[in-house]
């Protein structure tokens, strides 16, 4: 199977205002290449134009973090240190940017009765706890081990 060369992001959808990782495995990513830059802008007019050096992961993979502006799309192309360009065969690479949707949920009171613990249940729990403490304390009392051991008592 031949090595697949692609350009992709680390997320399924691009949402404005977020930072995404752009991963490049395109035609410029060869062992002979030392540096690759992504040249990108937002919208049809390539607004907020920037160029960022990609980090070399290995001989055929480069990546960079890009913060997405408030726009409907990001347009980008790549160039290497020898000024060779990868512009998707003159079409440039383009990806749609989605607006982040905020959902506000209104909580309505319900008529569901939540059972409360009865006093008799709480009293029974206290009695059981007290009985347990007495049962575990009495044998220690009869053996003379009713005090907690301290580090000094163990060393003597």
C-alpha positions as CSV (number, residue, x, y, z in Angstrom):
1,X,0.0,0.0,0.0
2,X,1.6,3.4,-1.0
3,X,2.2,6.0,1.6
4,X,-0.9,8.3,1.7
5,X,0.1,11.9,1.5
6,X,-2.6,14.3,2.9
7,X,-3.4,17.5,4.7
8,X,-5.7,17.2,7.7
9,X,-6.7,18.6,11.1
10,X,-6.7,16.8,14.4
11,X,-10.5,17.4,14.8
12,X,-13.6,16.5,12.9
13,X,-14.9,20.0,12.6
14,X,-13.3,23.4,12.8
15,X,-14.9,25.8,15.2
16,X,-14.1,29.5,15.3
17,X,-12.0,30.7,18.2
18,X,-10.4,27.3,18.9
19,X,-6.9,26.2,18.3
20,X,-6.4,23.2,16.1
21,X,-3.5,21.1,15.0
22,X,-2.8,21.1,11.2
23,X,-1.0,18.0,10.0
24,X,0.8,18.1,6.7
25,X,1.9,15.0,4.8
26,X,1.9,16.5,1.4
27,X,4.2,16.6,-1.6
28,X,6.7,18.9,0.0
29,X,7.2,16.6,3.0
30,X,10.3,14.7,1.8
31,X,13.5,13.7,3.6
32,X,15.3,16.4,1.6
33,X,13.1,19.2,3.1
34,X,14.3,21.0,6.1
35,X,11.5,23.5,6.8
36,X,7.8,23.8,5.7
37,X,5.6,26.8,6.2
38,X,1.8,27.1,6.1
39,X,0.6,30.3,4.5
40,X,-3.0,30.9,5.5
41,X,-5.8,33.4,5.7
42,X,-9.5,33.5,6.5
43,X,-12.5,34.0,4.2
44,X,-12.6,34.6,0.5
45,X,-10.1,37.5,0.7
46,X,-7.5,35.7,2.8
47,X,-8.0,38.1,5.7
48,X,-5.7,38.1,8.7
49,X,-2.9,36.5,6.5
50,X,-0.3,34.6,8.4
51,X,2.6,32.3,7.8
52,X,3.7,29.7,10.4
53,X,6.6,27.3,10.4
54,X,5.5,23.7,10.8
55,X,7.2,21.5,13.4
56,X,9.0,18.5,11.8
57,X,7.6,15.2,13.3
58,X,9.5,13.0,10.9
59,X,10.8,13.1,7.3
60,X,7.2,13.0,5.9
61,X,5.1,14.6,8.6
62,X,4.9,18.2,9.8
63,X,2.4,19.9,12.1
64,X,1.5,23.3,13.5
65,X,-1.1,24.8,15.9
66,X,-3.5,27.3,14.3
67,X,-6.0,29.5,16.1
68,X,-9.1,29.9,14.0
69,X,-10.5,33.4,13.5
70,X,-14.2,34.4,13.4
71,X,-14.8,33.6,9.7
72,X,-16.6,31.1,7.5
73,X,-13.5,29.4,6.1
74,X,-9.8,29.0,6.2
75,X,-7.6,29.0,3.1
76,X,-4.1,27.8,3.1
77,X,-1.1,26.5,1.1
78,X,2.4,25.4,1.9
79,X,5.9,26.3,0.9
80,X,9.3,24.8,1.8
81,X,12.7,26.3,2.4
82,X,13.5,26.1,-1.3
83,X,10.4,28.2,-2.1
84,X,8.5,25.3,-3.7
85,X,4.8,25.6,-3.2
86,X,2.0,23.1,-2.6
87,X,-1.2,25.0,-3.4
88,X,-3.4,22.0,-4.1
89,X,-2.8,22.2,-7.9
90,X,-3.6,26.0,-7.9
91,X,-6.9,25.5,-6.0
92,X,-5.5,26.2,-2.6
93,X,-6.6,24.2,0.4
94,X,-9.9,25.3,1.9
95,X,-11.8,24.2,5.0
96,X,-15.1,25.4,6.4
97,X,-15.2,26.9,9.9
98,X,-18.3,26.4,12.0
99,X,-19.8,28.8,14.5
100,X,-19.8,27.4,18.0
101,X,-23.4,26.7,19.1
102,X,-24.3,27.5,22.7
103,X,-27.2,25.6,24.1
104,X,-29.0,27.0,27.1
105,X,-31.2,24.6,28.9
106,X,-34.0,25.8,31.2
107,X,-34.6,23.5,34.2
108,X,-38.2,23.1,35.0
109,X,-39.4,22.0,38.5
110,X,-41.0,18.6,38.4
111,X,-43.7,16.9,40.4
112,X,-41.6,13.8,41.2
113,X,-41.5,13.0,44.9
114,X,-38.1,12.3,46.2
115,X,-38.3,10.0,49.2
116,X,-36.8,11.3,52.4
117,X,-35.0,9.2,54.9
118,X,-37.3,8.5,57.9
119,X,-36.1,9.3,61.4
120,X,-36.6,5.7,62.4
121,X,-34.1,4.7,59.7
122,X,-31.5,7.2,60.8
123,X,-32.0,6.1,64.5
124,X,-31.5,2.5,63.5
125,X,-28.2,3.4,61.7
126,X,-26.9,5.2,64.8
127,X,-27.8,2.2,67.0
128,X,-26.0,-0.2,64.6
129,X,-22.9,2.0,64.6
130,X,-22.9,2.3,68.4
131,X,-23.3,-1.5,68.7
132,X,-20.5,-2.1,66.3
133,X,-18.2,0.2,68.3
134,X,-19.0,-1.5,71.6
135,X,-18.5,-5.0,70.1
136,X,-15.0,-4.0,68.8
137,X,-14.0,-2.1,71.9
138,X,-15.0,-4.7,74.6
139,X,-12.5,-7.5,73.5
140,X,-9.7,-4.9,73.5
141,X,-10.7,-3.7,76.9
142,X,-10.6,-7.3,78.4
143,X,-7.1,-7.9,76.8
144,X,-5.7,-4.7,78.2
145,X,-5.2,-3.2,74.8
146,X,-7.8,-0.5,75.1
147,X,-5.4,2.4,74.5
148,X,-4.1,3.2,71.0
149,X,-0.6,2.1,70.4
150,X,1.9,4.8,70.0
151,X,5.3,4.7,68.3
152,X,7.1,5.1,71.7
153,X,5.2,2.2,73.3
154,X,6.1,-0.1,70.3
155,X,9.9,0.8,70.6
156,X,10.1,-0.1,74.3
